[in-house]
Amino acid sequence: MLCLAKLANKTHVDVKVTRHAISYMKQVIDSNISAGKDPMGLAATVLYLSCQSYGDISKTQKYFAETAEVTDVTIRNRCQELRSKIPTMTISA
């Protein structure tokens, strides 16, 4: 969660996106998907997916990858994994 907060501040995402990302990250942690994964890569992915959910398409996978200092391939792989294991990402603001 600390990585998520740091990255949200660095990327200047909207507060509602940050709240949604925190809620989504809780689902990820509770379902044990985060085990063994790079926390910064996971945080970047969750923020990216939350931005997409709220229609903020200006921030790309590459943008989050560079900000989090991970590769854009990491973001892509985590996106595929999260979408397959938690397909119903609900918007709750």
C-alpha positions in Angstrom: 0.0 0.0 0.0 2.9 2.4 0.7 4.1 2.0 -2.9 0.7 2.8 -4.1 0.5 6.0 -2.1 3.9 7.1 -3.2 3.2 6.4 -6.9 -0.2 8.1 -6.7 1.5 11.2 -5.4 4.2 11.1 -8.1 1.8 10.7 -10.9 -0.8 13.2 -9.7 -3.8 11.0 -10.3 -7.2 12.1 -9.2 -8.3 11.4 -5.6 -11.2 9.1 -6.8 -8.7 7.1 -8.9 -6.4 6.7 -5.8 -9.4 5.6 -3.7 -10.4 3.0 -6.3 -6.8 1.8 -6.6 -6.6 1.3 -2.8 -9.8 -0.7 -2.9 -8.6 -2.7 -5.8 -5.2 -3.3 -4.2 -7.0 -4.7 -1.1 -8.7 -7.2 -3.4 -5.4 -8.2 -4.9 -3.8 -8.6 -1.5 -6.8 -10.6 -0.1 -6.7 -12.9 -3.1 -3.0 -13.6 -2.5 -2.1 -12.5 -6.1 0.6 -10.2 -4.8 2.7 -12.9 -3.3 6.2 -12.8 -4.8 5.4 -9.8 -7.1 7.4 -6.5 -7.2 5.3 -4.1 -5.1 6.1 -1.1 -7.2 5.1 -2.9 -10.4 1.9 -4.1 -8.8 1.1 -0.6 -7.6 1.8 0.9 -11.0 -0.5 -1.7 -12.6 -3.4 -1.1 -10.2 -3.1 2.7 -10.7 -3.0 2.2 -14.5 -6.1 0.0 -14.4 -7.9 2.4 -12.1 -7.2 5.3 -14.4 -8.5 3.3 -17.3 -11.7 2.5 -15.3 -12.3 6.2 -14.8 -11.6 7.1 -18.4 -8.2 8.8 -17.8 -6.5 7.4 -20.9 -3.8 10.1 -20.9 -1.6 8.1 -18.6 -0.2 5.1 -20.4 1.4 1.9 -19.3 4.8 3.3 -20.3 4.1 6.5 -18.2 3.4 4.4 -15.1 6.3 2.0 -15.8 8.8 4.9 -16.1 7.5 6.6 -13.0 7.6 3.3 -11.0 11.0 2.4 -12.5 9.8 -0.9 -13.9 9.4 -2.0 -17.5 6.2 -1.6 -19.4 6.3 -5.4 -20.0 5.9 -5.7 -16.2 2.8 -3.6 -16.3 1.4 -5.5 -19.3 2.0 -8.9 -17.6 0.4 -7.8 -14.3 -2.6 -6.3 -16.2 -3.2 -9.7 -17.9 -2.9 -11.5 -14.6 -5.1 -9.2 -12.6 -7.8 -9.0 -15.3 -7.9 -12.8 -15.4 -7.9 -13.4 -11.7 -10.1 -10.4 -10.6 -12.3 -9.8 -13.7 -14.9 -7.7 -11.9 -13.1 -4.6 -10.9 -15.9 -2.4 -9.6 -15.8 1.4 -9.4 -16.6 2.5 -5.9 -16.0 6.1 -5.1 
